[in-house]
Amino acid sequence: MNVERVERGIYRYLPLEHELLFEHSPDQLESRIVRATLGQRFTGDAAVVFVWTTVPYRMEWRYDLAAHKVIALDAGHVCQNLYLACEAIGAGTCAIAAYDQAGMDHLLGVDGEEEFTIYLAPVGKKG
Ligand SMILES: Cc1cc2nc3c(=O)[nH]c(=O)nc-3n(C[C@H](O)[C@H](O)[C@H](O)COP(=O)(O)O)c2cc1C
């Protein structure tokens, strides 16, 4: 929403390429993020909001029912690393698990079945 050299919008992170893929730039992005996080206003003030989705099949084919535990562990690790990265650049973050599932999935453009949101965290600097 407010990052130098990155146009406002929704991007997908491509881990293998370590690149951002522009997806779309919805109207009223900030207020839609606030709504999708059940009115937590600070999400709309953030410079960027990281939203982690999962594609359960990518774990299930290997780990069967244990997949869901591993997905949750992974999300926790990734978010913890975001906290560390934020600290290193003098920014702040706050893990968020209270959000509207259908609203956030819709905003991102994921189907809510094969891929859905599991965790998010806004990042910003004061002032
Ligand atoms: C799984 C998880 C979900 C959280 N969800 C929210 C949330 O939806 N909204 C929020 O303001 N904080 C959320 N938090 C942040 C906590 O409220 C709290 O700020 C954080 O765990 C640090 O706690 P401490 O400052 O007491 O150490 C969440 C934290 C965790 C670990």
Backbone and ligand atoms as CSV (ligand in chain L), in Angstrom:
chain,resi,resn,atom,element,x,y,z
A,1,MET,N,N,0.826,-1.212,0.000
A,1,MET,CA,C,0.000,0.000,0.000
A,1,MET,C,C,0.857,1.258,0.000
A,2,ASN,N,N,2.031,1.150,0.607
A,2,ASN,CA,C,2.879,2.345,0.682
A,2,ASN,C,C,4.350,1.933,0.772
A,3,VAL,N,N,4.843,1.430,-0.346
A,3,VAL,CA,C,6.227,0.930,-0.390
A,3,VAL,C,C,6.919,1.563,-1.591
A,4,GLU,N,N,8.065,2.150,-1.342
A,4,GLU,CA,C,8.804,2.800,-2.436
A,4,GLU,C,C,9.090,1.811,-3.558
A,5,ARG,N,N,8.901,2.240,-4.772
A,5,ARG,CA,C,9.213,1.474,-5.995
A,5,ARG,C,C,8.323,0.237,-6.195
A,6,VAL,N,N,7.291,0.098,-5.351
A,6,VAL,CA,C,6.339,-0.999,-5.567
A,6,VAL,C,C,4.956,-0.379,-5.660
A,7,GLU,N,N,4.353,-0.489,-6.827
A,7,GLU,CA,C,3.033,0.129,-6.980
A,7,GLU,C,C,2.006,-0.556,-6.085
A,8,ARG,N,N,1.109,0.245,-5.585
A,8,ARG,CA,C,0.057,-0.229,-4.695
A,8,ARG,C,C,-0.718,-1.377,-5.354
A,9,GLY,N,N,-1.009,-2.407,-4.611
A,9,GLY,CA,C,-1.784,-3.502,-5.178
A,9,GLY,C,C,-1.538,-4.803,-4.437
A,10,ILE,N,N,-2.081,-5.843,-5.014
A,10,ILE,CA,C,-1.929,-7.179,-4.432
A,10,ILE,C,C,-0.938,-7.964,-5.286
A,11,TYR,N,N,0.050,-8.526,-4.623
A,11,TYR,CA,C,1.116,-9.268,-5.292
A,11,TYR,C,C,1.195,-10.673,-4.731
A,12,ARG,N,N,1.619,-11.589,-5.570
A,12,ARG,CA,C,1.929,-12.936,-5.090
A,12,ARG,C,C,3.453,-13.070,-5.047
A,13,TYR,N,N,3.955,-13.581,-3.930
A,13,TYR,CA,C,5.396,-13.809,-3.819
A,13,TYR,C,C,5.750,-15.146,-4.469
A,14,LEU,N,N,6.739,-15.112,-5.342
A,14,LEU,CA,C,7.201,-16.322,-6.027
A,14,LEU,C,C,8.515,-16.751,-5.373
A,15,PRO,N,N,8.461,-17.735,-4.481
A,15,PRO,CA,C,9.661,-18.052,-3.696
A,15,PRO,C,C,10.833,-18.567,-4.533
A,16,LEU,N,N,10.562,-19.357,-5.558
A,16,LEU,CA,C,11.685,-19.917,-6.323
A,16,LEU,C,C,12.432,-18.825,-7.067
A,17,GLU,N,N,11.675,-17.856,-7.574
A,17,GLU,CA,C,12.298,-16.741,-8.305
A,17,GLU,C,C,12.690,-15.601,-7.370
A,18,HIS,N,N,12.171,-15.623,-6.153
A,18,HIS,CA,C,12.314,-14.511,-5.207
A,18,HIS,C,C,11.868,-13.211,-5.884
A,19,GLU,N,N,10.669,-13.273,-6.446
A,19,GLU,CA,C,10.124,-12.104,-7.137
A,19,GLU,C,C,8.666,-11.911,-6.738
A,20,LEU,N,N,8.173,-10.696,-7.001
A,20,LEU,CA,C,6.760,-10.401,-6.775
A,20,LEU,C,C,6.030,-10.410,-8.103
A,21,LEU,N,N,4.882,-11.059,-8.129
A,21,LEU,CA,C,4.033,-11.063,-9.313
A,21,LEU,C,C,2.831,-10.174,-9.033
A,22,PHE,N,N,2.669,-9.114,-9.827
A,22,PHE,CA,C,1.515,-8.232,-9.637
A,22,PHE,C,C,0.244,-8.980,-10.006
A,23,GLU,N,N,-0.748,-8.940,-9.121
A,23,GLU,CA,C,-2.009,-9.632,-9.419
A,23,GLU,C,C,-3.100,-8.635,-9.797
A,24,HIS,N,N,-3.435,-7.728,-8.900
A,24,HIS,CA,C,-4.420,-6.711,-9.217
A,24,HIS,C,C,-4.355,-5.596,-8.184
A,25,SER,N,N,-5.021,-4.489,-8.504
A,25,SER,CA,C,-5.008,-3.333,-7.605
A,25,SER,C,C,-6.447,-2.925,-7.333
A,26,PRO,N,N,-7.067,-3.530,-6.309
A,26,PRO,CA,C,-8.486,-3.262,-6.071
A,26,PRO,C,C,-8.724,-1.838,-5.561
A,27,ASP,N,N,-9.887,-1.292,-5.875
A,27,ASP,CA,C,-10.292,-0.006,-5.301
A,27,ASP,C,C,-10.410,-0.165,-3.786
A,28,GLN,N,N,-10.130,0.907,-3.070
A,28,GLN,CA,C,-10.295,0.936,-1.612
A,28,GLN,C,C,-9.602,-0.243,-0.927
A,29,LEU,N,N,-8.402,-0.485,-1.363
A,29,LEU,CA,C,-7.649,-1.621,-0.803
A,29,LEU,C,C,-7.553,-1.528,0.722
A,30,GLU,N,N,-7.225,-0.330,1.230
A,30,GLU,CA,C,-7.032,-0.174,2.674
A,30,GLU,C,C,-8.304,-0.510,3.455
A,31,SER,N,N,-9.428,0.057,3.024
A,31,SER,CA,C,-10.649,-0.191,3.796
A,31,SER,C,C,-11.113,-1.637,3.632
A,32,ARG,N,N,-10.802,-2.239,2.523
A,32,ARG,CA,C,-11.179,-3.646,2.354
A,32,ARG,C,C,-10.340,-4.550,3.247
A,33,ILE,N,N,-9.090,-4.182,3.434
A,33,ILE,CA,C,-8.242,-4.972,4.340
A,33,ILE,C,C,-8.739,-4.822,5.774
A,34,VAL,N,N,-9.112,-3.610,6.136
A,34,VAL,CA,C,-9.645,-3.395,7.494
A,34,VAL,C,C,-10.908,-4.236,7.694
A,35,ARG,N,N,-11.784,-4.214,6.694
A,35,ARG,CA,C,-13.019,-5.001,6.806
A,35,ARG,C,C,-12.704,-6.502,6.904
A,36,ALA,N,N,-11.764,-6.956,6.080
A,36,ALA,CA,C,-11.431,-8.386,6.075
A,36,ALA,C,C,-10.722,-8.819,7.352
A,37,THR,N,N,-10.201,-7.845,8.122
A,37,THR,CA,C,-9.596,-8.182,9.418
A,37,THR,C,C,-10.526,-7.773,10.565
A,38,LEU,N,N,-11.801,-7.759,10.271
A,38,LEU,CA,C,-12.835,-7.562,11.296
A,38,LEU,C,C,-12.696,-6.221,12.010
A,39,GLY,N,N,-12.310,-5.210,11.234
A,39,GLY,CA,C,-12.266,-3.850,11.783
A,39,GLY,C,C,-10.987,-3.494,12.525
A,40,GLN,N,N,-9.952,-4.299,12.399
A,40,GLN,CA,C,-8.666,-3.969,13.052
A,40,GLN,C,C,-7.991,-2.880,12.217
A,41,ARG,N,N,-8.182,-1.625,12.649
A,41,ARG,CA,C,-7.869,-0.474,11.788
A,41,ARG,C,C,-6.401,-0.356,11.425
A,42,PHE,N,N,-5.520,-0.847,12.291
A,42,PHE,CA,C,-4.092,-0.686,12.008
A,42,PHE,C,C,-3.660,-1.430,10.737
A,43,THR,N,N,-4.443,-2.415,10.304
A,43,THR,CA,C,-4.057,-3.121,9.064
A,43,THR,C,C,-4.142,-2.185,7.854
A,44,GLY,N,N,-5.068,-1.222,7.918
A,44,GLY,CA,C,-5.220,-0.274,6.801
A,44,GLY,C,C,-4.184,0.831,6.823
A,45,ASP,N,N,-3.503,1.014,7.949
A,45,ASP,CA,C,-2.461,2.046,8.062
A,45,ASP,C,C,-1.084,1.495,7.724
A,46,ALA,N,N,-0.978,0.183,7.570
A,46,ALA,CA,C,0.328,-0.443,7.349
A,46,ALA,C,C,0.890,-0.060,5.989
A,47,ALA,N,N,2.215,-0.138,5.875
A,47,ALA,CA,C,2.842,0.065,4.565
A,47,ALA,C,C,2.569,-1.147,3.680
A,48,VAL,N,N,2.607,-2.320,4.292
A,48,VAL,CA,C,2.414,-3.571,3.548
A,48,VAL,C,C,1.783,-4.587,4.487
A,49,VAL,N,N,0.936,-5.420,3.943
A,49,VAL,CA,C,0.342,-6.507,4.739
A,49,VAL,C,C,0.745,-7.827,4.094
A,50,PHE,N,N,1.420,-8.655,4.851
A,50,PHE,CA,C,1.775,-9.994,4.359
A,50,PHE,C,C,0.623,-10.937,4.694
A,51,VAL,N,N,0.121,-11.618,3.699
A,51,VAL,CA,C,-0.969,-12.579,3.925
A,51,VAL,C,C,-0.474,-13.943,3.461
A,52,TRP,N,N,-0.470,-14.907,4.368
A,52,TRP,CA,C,-0.011,-16.249,4.005
A,52,TRP,C,C,-1.208,-17.127,3.695
A,53,THR,N,N,-1.156,-17.761,2.544
A,53,THR,CA,C,-2.188,-18.731,2.168
A,53,THR,C,C,-1.559,-20.114,2.190
A,54,THR,N,N,-2.409,-21.115,2.205
A,54,THR,CA,C,-1.918,-22.481,2.097
A,54,THR,C,C,-2.608,-23.186,0.940
A,55,VAL,N,N,-1.868,-24.108,0.319
A,55,VAL,CA,C,-2.431,-25.037,-0.662
A,55,VAL,C,C,-2.258,-26.410,-0.014
A,56,PRO,N,N,-3.271,-26.877,0.750
A,56,PRO,CA,C,-3.092,-28.061,1.592
A,56,PRO,C,C,-2.594,-29.297,0.837
A,57,TYR,N,N,-3.010,-29.459,-0.411
A,57,TYR,CA,C,-2.606,-30.657,-1.157
A,57,TYR,C,C,-1.088,-30.822,-1.215
A,58,ARG,N,N,-0.387,-29.687,-1.265
A,58,ARG,CA,C,1.076,-29.762,-1.378
A,58,ARG,C,C,1.715,-30.388,-0.154
A,59,MET,N,N,1.022,-30.406,0.980
A,59,MET,CA,C,1.491,-31.094,2.185
A,59,MET,C,C,0.832,-32.459,2.323
A,60,GLU,N,N,-0.457,-32.543,1.956
A,60,GLU,CA,C,-1.235,-33.752,2.237
A,60,GLU,C,C,-0.729,-34.979,1.478
A,61,TRP,N,N,-0.262,-34.782,0.233
A,61,TRP,CA,C,0.165,-35.955,-0.542
A,61,TRP,C,C,1.318,-36.662,0.155
A,62,ARG,N,N,2.081,-35.909,0.967
A,62,ARG,CA,C,3.232,-36.501,1.636
A,62,ARG,C,C,2.930,-36.840,3.101
A,63,TYR,N,N,2.227,-35.929,3.811
A,63,TYR,CA,C,2.102,-36.072,5.263
A,63,TYR,C,C,0.714,-36.509,5.719
A,64,ASP,N,N,-0.193,-36.693,4.775
A,64,ASP,CA,C,-1.540,-37.182,5.105
A,64,ASP,C,C,-2.169,-36.306,6.210
A,65,LEU,N,N,-2.746,-36.902,7.254
A,65,LEU,CA,C,-3.434,-36.073,8.253
A,65,LEU,C,C,-2.495,-35.176,9.055
A,66,ALA,N,N,-1.233,-35.574,9.138
A,66,ALA,CA,C,-0.259,-34.738,9.875
A,66,ALA,C,C,0.024,-33.443,9.116
A,67,ALA,N,N,-0.411,-33.369,7.855
A,67,ALA,CA,C,-0.144,-32.183,7.023
A,67,ALA,C,C,-0.628,-30.910,7.697
A,68,HIS,N,N,-1.764,-31.001,8.353
A,68,HIS,CA,C,-2.377,-29.768,8.862
A,68,HIS,C,C,-1.601,-29.205,10.047
A,69,LYS,N,N,-0.993,-30.109,10.811
A,69,LYS,CA,C,-0.109,-29.656,11.889
A,69,LYS,C,C,1.113,-28.962,11.276
A,70,VAL,N,N,1.667,-29.569,10.240
A,70,VAL,CA,C,2.894,-29.019,9.634
A,70,VAL,C,C,2.624,-27.662,8.971
A,71,ILE,N,N,1.465,-27.536,8.361
A,71,ILE,CA,C,1.100,-26.245,7.741
A,71,ILE,C,C,1.061,-25.153,8.812
A,72,ALA,N,N,0.460,-25.473,9.955
A,72,ALA,CA,C,0.370,-24.478,11.027
A,72,ALA,C,C,1.758,-24.142,11.580
A,73,LEU,N,N,2.608,-25.175,11.727
A,73,LEU,CA,C,3.978,-24.930,12.205
A,73,LEU,C,C,4.727,-24.023,11.232
A,74,ASP,N,N,4.600,-24.331,9.955
A,74,ASP,CA,C,5.274,-23.534,8.910
A,74,ASP,C,C,4.847,-22.073,8.968
A,75,ALA,N,N,3.558,-21.859,9.065
A,75,ALA,CA,C,3.047,-20.483,9.089
A,75,ALA,C,C,3.611,-19.736,10.289
A,76,GLY,N,N,3.674,-20.414,11.435
A,76,GLY,CA,C,4.225,-19.791,12.634
A,76,GLY,C,C,5.686,-19.418,12.448
A,77,HIS,N,N,6.454,-20.324,11.827
A,77,HIS,CA,C,7.877,-20.033,11.588
A,77,HIS,C,C,8.047,-18.841,10.666
A,78,VAL,N,N,7.267,-18.822,9.601
A,78,VAL,CA,C,7.416,-17.738,8.618
A,78,VAL,C,C,7.085,-16.399,9.263
A,79,CYS,N,N,6.003,-16.382,10.046
A,79,CYS,CA,C,5.601,-15.129,10.679
A,79,CYS,C,C,6.640,-14.698,11.708
A,80,GLN,N,N,7.194,-15.658,12.441
A,80,GLN,CA,C,8.227,-15.300,13.415
A,80,GLN,C,C,9.428,-14.664,12.699
A,81,ASN,N,N,9.770,-15.208,11.543
A,81,ASN,CA,C,10.884,-14.611,10.785
A,81,ASN,C,C,10.546,-13.216,10.290
A,82,LEU,N,N,9.278,-12.968,10.007
A,82,LEU,CA,C,8.893,-11.599,9.638
A,82,LEU,C,C,9.127,-10.659,10.825
A,83,TYR,N,N,8.807,-11.130,12.034
A,83,TYR,CA,C,9.070,-10.303,13.221
A,83,TYR,C,C,10.568,-9.959,13.301
A,84,LEU,N,N,11.415,-10.954,13.052
A,84,LEU,CA,C,12.870,-10.720,13.137
A,84,LEU,C,C,13.322,-9.741,12.059
A,85,ALA,N,N,12.808,-9.917,10.839
A,85,ALA,CA,C,13.186,-9.024,9.736
A,85,ALA,C,C,12.729,-7.603,10.031
A,86,CYS,N,N,11.529,-7.475,10.594
A,86,CYS,CA,C,11.018,-6.136,10.927
A,86,CYS,C,C,11.907,-5.463,11.955
A,87,GLU,N,N,12.279,-6.214,12.961
A,87,GLU,CA,C,13.138,-5.660,14.007
A,87,GLU,C,C,14.436,-5.142,13.389
A,88,ALA,N,N,14.967,-5.892,12.432
A,88,ALA,CA,C,16.249,-5.533,11.814
A,88,ALA,C,C,16.161,-4.237,11.014
A,89,ILE,N,N,14.995,-3.903,10.500
A,89,ILE,CA,C,14.878,-2.670,9.691
A,89,ILE,C,C,14.120,-1.576,10.436
A,90,GLY,N,N,13.897,-1.763,11.720
A,90,GLY,CA,C,13.234,-0.723,12.507
A,90,GLY,C,C,11.758,-0.569,12.196
A,91,ALA,N,N,11.124,-1.655,11.786
A,91,ALA,CA,C,9.683,-1.624,11.510
A,91,ALA,C,C,8.954,-2.452,12.569
A,92,GLY,N,N,7.646,-2.375,12.572
A,92,GLY,CA,C,6.840,-3.133,13.516
A,92,GLY,C,C,5.865,-4.043,12.782
A,93,THR,N,N,5.453,-5.106,13.459
A,93,THR,CA,C,4.456,-5.997,12.874
A,93,THR,C,C,3.578,-6.567,13.980
A,94,CYS,N,N,2.515,-7.223,13.613
A,94,CYS,CA,C,1.623,-7.861,14.582
A,94,CYS,C,C,0.906,-9.019,13.888
A,95,ALA,N,N,1.166,-10.227,14.382
A,95,ALA,CA,C,0.509,-11.415,13.829
A,95,ALA,C,C,-1.004,-11.268,13.936
A,96,ILE,N,N,-1.706,-11.681,12.910
A,96,ILE,CA,C,-3.175,-11.607,12.932
A,96,ILE,C,C,-3.772,-12.947,12.484
A,97,ALA,N,N,-4.581,-13.495,13.397
A,97,ALA,CA,C,-5.340,-14.698,13.034
A,97,ALA,C,C,-6.839,-14.424,13.068
A,98,ALA,N,N,-7.227,-13.231,13.529
A,98,ALA,CA,C,-8.647,-12.873,13.560
A,98,ALA,C,C,-8.988,-12.129,12.269
A,99,TYR,N,N,-9.581,-12.839,11.336
A,99,TYR,CA,C,-9.953,-12.235,10.052
A,99,TYR,C,C,-11.160,-12.969,9.488
A,100,ASP,N,N,-11.789,-12.339,8.528
A,100,ASP,CA,C,-12.954,-12.929,7.861
A,100,ASP,C,C,-12.442,-13.826,6.724
A,101,GLN,N,N,-12.630,-15.133,6.903
A,101,GLN,CA,C,-12.043,-16.091,5.962
A,101,GLN,C,C,-12.469,-15.828,4.510
A,102,ALA,N,N,-13.777,-15.759,4.298
A,102,ALA,CA,C,-14.259,-15.589,2.912
A,102,ALA,C,C,-13.852,-14.219,2.372
A,103,GLY,N,N,-13.909,-13.199,3.230
A,103,GLY,CA,C,-13.570,-11.846,2.790
A,103,GLY,C,C,-12.111,-11.728,2.383
A,104,MET,N,N,-11.223,-12.300,3.172
A,104,MET,CA,C,-9.791,-12.205,2.850
A,104,MET,C,C,-9.465,-13.036,1.607
A,105,ASP,N,N,-10.035,-14.219,1.513
A,105,ASP,CA,C,-9.793,-15.054,0.329
A,105,ASP,C,C,-10.284,-14.342,-0.932
A,106,HIS,N,N,-11.434,-13.722,-0.826
A,106,HIS,CA,C,-12.008,-13.018,-1.973
A,106,HIS,C,C,-11.113,-11.840,-2.383
A,107,LEU,N,N,-10.645,-11.095,-1.395
A,107,LEU,CA,C,-9.786,-9.942,-1.678
A,107,LEU,C,C,-8.512,-10.380,-2.404
A,108,LEU,N,N,-7.949,-11.507,-1.989
A,108,LEU,CA,C,-6.716,-11.992,-2.623
A,108,LEU,C,C,-6.982,-12.618,-3.986
A,109,GLY,N,N,-8.196,-13.131,-4.164
A,109,GLY,CA,C,-8.493,-13.837,-5.415
A,109,GLY,C,C,-8.108,-15.306,-5.349
A,110,VAL,N,N,-8.126,-15.904,-4.129
A,110,VAL,CA,C,-7.915,-17.355,-4.018
A,110,VAL,C,C,-9.273,-18.017,-3.758
A,111,ASP,N,N,-9.379,-19.311,-4.102
A,111,ASP,CA,C,-10.722,-19.901,-4.171
A,111,ASP,C,C,-11.312,-20.316,-2.814
A,112,GLY,N,N,-10.509,-20.348,-1.753
A,112,GLY,CA,C,-11.049,-20.714,-0.446
A,112,GLY,C,C,-11.199,-22.211,-0.248
A,113,GLU,N,N,-10.868,-22.989,-1.265
A,113,GLU,CA,C,-10.977,-24.450,-1.167
A,113,GLU,C,C,-9.587,-25.076,-1.347
A,114,GLU,N,N,-9.052,-24.924,-2.558
A,114,GLU,CA,C,-7.718,-25.471,-2.843
A,114,GLU,C,C,-6.637,-24.593,-2.228
A,115,GLU,N,N,-6.928,-23.319,-2.107
A,115,GLU,CA,C,-5.982,-22.367,-1.518
A,115,GLU,C,C,-6.763,-21.384,-0.656
A,116,PHE,N,N,-6.285,-21.146,0.555
A,116,PHE,CA,C,-6.983,-20.197,1.425
A,116,PHE,C,C,-6.004,-19.551,2.400
A,117,THR,N,N,-6.413,-18.390,2.889
A,117,THR,CA,C,-5.623,-17.620,3.848
A,117,THR,C,C,-5.526,-18.363,5.177
A,118,ILE,N,N,-4.332,-18.330,5.811
A,118,ILE,CA,C,-4.249,-18.884,7.170
A,118,ILE,C,C,-3.696,-17.899,8.192
A,119,TYR,N,N,-3.042,-16.829,7.751
A,119,TYR,CA,C,-2.364,-15.963,8.725
A,119,TYR,C,C,-1.981,-14.694,7.996
A,120,LEU,N,N,-1.876,-13.604,8.704
A,120,LEU,CA,C,-1.395,-12.378,8.067
A,120,LEU,C,C,-0.727,-11.471,9.081
A,121,ALA,N,N,0.002,-10.508,8.558
A,121,ALA,CA,C,0.714,-9.588,9.447
A,121,ALA,C,C,0.997,-8.280,8.712
A,122,PRO,N,N,0.473,-7.176,9.233
A,122,PRO,CA,C,0.796,-5.869,8.660
A,122,PRO,C,C,2.186,-5.430,9.122
A,123,VAL,N,N,2.871,-4.673,8.282
A,123,VAL,CA,C,4.198,-4.151,8.621
A,123,VAL,C,C,4.229,-2.662,8.356
A,124,GLY,N,N,4.810,-1.910,9.281
A,124,GLY,CA,C,4.936,-0.478,9.042
A,124,GLY,C,C,5.986,0.150,9.932
A,125,LYS,N,N,6.251,1.413,9.622
A,125,LYS,CA,C,7.151,2.204,10.470
A,125,LYS,C,C,6.353,3.348,11.042
A,126,LYS,N,N,6.735,3.794,12.218
A,126,LYS,CA,C,6.027,4.918,12.856
A,126,LYS,C,C,6.237,6.204,12.078
A,127,GLY,N,N,5.201,7.040,12.088
A,127,GLY,CA,C,5.358,8.400,11.587
A,127,GLY,C,C,5.262,8.585,10.098
L,1,LIG,C1,C,-1.598,-16.941,16.422
L,1,LIG,C2,C,-1.673,-15.493,16.804
L,1,LIG,C3,C,-2.764,-14.737,16.383
L,1,LIG,C4,C,-2.863,-13.377,16.687
L,1,LIG,N1,N,-3.923,-12.651,16.213
L,1,LIG,C5,C,-3.998,-11.338,16.492
L,1,LIG,C6,C,-5.041,-10.539,15.967
L,1,LIG,O1,O,-5.903,-11.001,15.221
L,1,LIG,N2,N,-5.057,-9.221,16.269
L,1,LIG,C7,C,-4.084,-8.645,17.046
L,1,LIG,O2,O,-4.139,-7.426,17.284
L,1,LIG,N3,N,-3.072,-9.374,17.550
L,1,LIG,C8,C,-3.005,-10.695,17.283
L,1,LIG,N4,N,-1.945,-11.425,17.754
L,1,LIG,C9,C,-0.872,-10.717,18.498
L,1,LIG,C10,C,-1.054,-10.862,19.986
L,1,LIG,O3,O,-2.230,-10.149,20.374
L,1,LIG,C11,C,0.150,-10.258,20.738
L,1,LIG,O4,O,0.324,-8.934,20.376
L,1,LIG,C12,C,1.439,-10.940,20.436
L,1,LIG,O5,O,1.253,-12.333,20.571
L,1,LIG,C13,C,2.561,-10.434,21.369
L,1,LIG,O6,O,2.161,-10.539,22.682
L,1,LIG,P1,P,2.930,-9.807,23.874
L,1,LIG,O7,O,3.106,-8.398,23.421
L,1,LIG,O8,O,2.010,-9.969,25.038
L,1,LIG,O9,O,4.227,-10.539,24.023
L,1,LIG,C14,C,-1.842,-12.766,17.468
L,1,LIG,C15,C,-0.749,-13.527,17.900
L,1,LIG,C16,C,-0.660,-14.874,17.574
L,1,LIG,C17,C,0.552,-15.660,18.020
